[in-house]
Amino acid sequence: MCRSIKVLRRPEGLAAEDEVRAAALQFVRKISGYRVPARANETAFDAAVAEVTRASLRLLETLAERATTGRRR
């Protein structure tokens, strides 16, 4: 699905909140089918972006660090 969304879990540290929000915005655009929502849908669209951003930040903060050595399985 959203091929242009970049991996935000990197060995050098957490992604910035604006990077996570940009990815959330792309995701919500893809799901909703709107690049820019109509005024009637703007509140729901913005709330979805905020919720996806928060969930993504929580996920990134709680994932275990990647191993720097060893093989991937």
N, C-alpha and C positions, 0 to 999 in steps of 0.2 A: 504494500500500500504506500504510504508516504515515503517514497524513495529519497526525496530531497532532505528529509530530516536527518541530521547528523547524529552520530553516536555521541552522547554527552557524558558517558562514564569513561573517563580517561585516566591513565596512570599518573599523570602530572597533577591531578586534583579535580575538585568538583567544578562543574560548569557554572558560569555566572547565571544569576537569576534571569537576566534579559535573554540569554541563550535558551534557557528552559522555556520561557514565555513564548519566544519565537517558534519553538518546536510545537508547543501547545496550540498556538494560533494556527499553524499549518495543519495540525491534526483536526482541530475543530472545523476548519474550512473544508477539509476533505470529507469529514463525516456529514456535515450539514449541507454541503453542495453550494455554499455561499462563499464568495470571495469577500464581499462586503454585504452584511445582512440588511434587510429592509428595516426601517425604524421600528416596526412592530416586533421584530425579532432581535433587535440589538441588545436588549437587556439579557435575554436568555443566552445569546451568543457570547457576550462578555462574561457572564457568570460561568459558562462552560469553559472558557479559556482560563479563567482564574482557578477553577476547580482542578482542571488538568495540570495546570502549573504547580499548584500546591501538592497534588498527588505525586507528580514527577520529582519535585524537590525532596519530598519525604522518602521516596524510593531511593534516590541517589544518595541521600544521607545515611540510609540504614543498610545498604548493600555492603557486604563484606568486601574488603579490598581485594583486588585481583592479585593472584600470585605472580611474583616477578620471575620465578624460576619454575622449571618443570614443564611437562608437556600438557597441552590442552587435550581434553577428552571429548 
